[in-house]
Structures are given as C-alpha cells and as structure tokens.
C-alpha cells in the first residue's frame, strides 16, 4: 500500500523531472557547478561575492555552512533537492499541472457513487493509443493515479 506522500514523490519524479539528492550531495553539486572557480594560484573565487579565498579560508567559511541556507534554497527552487514534494495527490492546484500536461479528463461521479469512486480521471489516446482510467475519493488523487497508470505504475493507496 502506498501513502499520498509516496504518490507525490512518484509524480514529481515521473512527470516533472525532480532529482533526488541528499542535502549534502546537492550542496556539493551546487558548489561545484555554480559557486566557485579556481584560479591559477590555487585560490577559489566565490560566485556570489566574487571574493577570492585561499583553499583553507574557503573550507573554513563554507564547510561550516556560511552560505549553505542560501544554497539549499536555490537547490529547492531549481528542483535539485526536495524535502517536501508538492501535494499533487491532495491539492488540485498541483494536480492540475498533470491535467494540462497529459490532457486528463476529470469527471465527478453521481451522488450515489461509493466514497472511493467519487471522481473518475481518464486519459484517452484512442483511436491510436491507449485508454487509462482511475477512480478515487478526490479529484487530485484520481488525476495522480491515472497519470501513474499511463507510465505503467499501478498504485494501491492506503
């Protein structure tokens, strides 16, 4: 059984290219890619301040987290590291990104429908493609379930 957080994680990875790294890995990646350049004399120029540091001073300042909060913020904004995924499966504002991306139809069901079948989401690629559908208690969850089905991921949510 899969919980909503796991569904959100799968949606983020499958459809929005979210990369999963630890904060430490992400900070290293960011430092290497964006924040430092090495000069011929072995010194380091910080990309933010444009200040020049010798390696020992650089390590002292930055290994202690001198700019780490700014880096982590940048990494999150650029989808490199994520500690909380958007709530695709429970917030229609996020789920609607999938509707737009995959052309999903969302259909409320009749008043007497079972609680876990209040919404139908479907992707219809006929006559030349496949047809996928999923029922759920909420529209965002139905959207996520049908999107994941379309890439071969079957979800049994709890």
Secondary structure, DSSP 8 states (H G I E B T S, - for coil): -B-HHHHHHHHHHHHH------HHHHHHHHIIIIIEEE-TTS-EEETTT--EE-HHHHHHHHHTTTTHHHHHHHHHHTTS--SS---TTT-HHHHHHHHHHHT-EEEE--TTS-GGGSEEEEEE-TTTS-EEEEEESSHHHHHHHHHHHHTT----B-
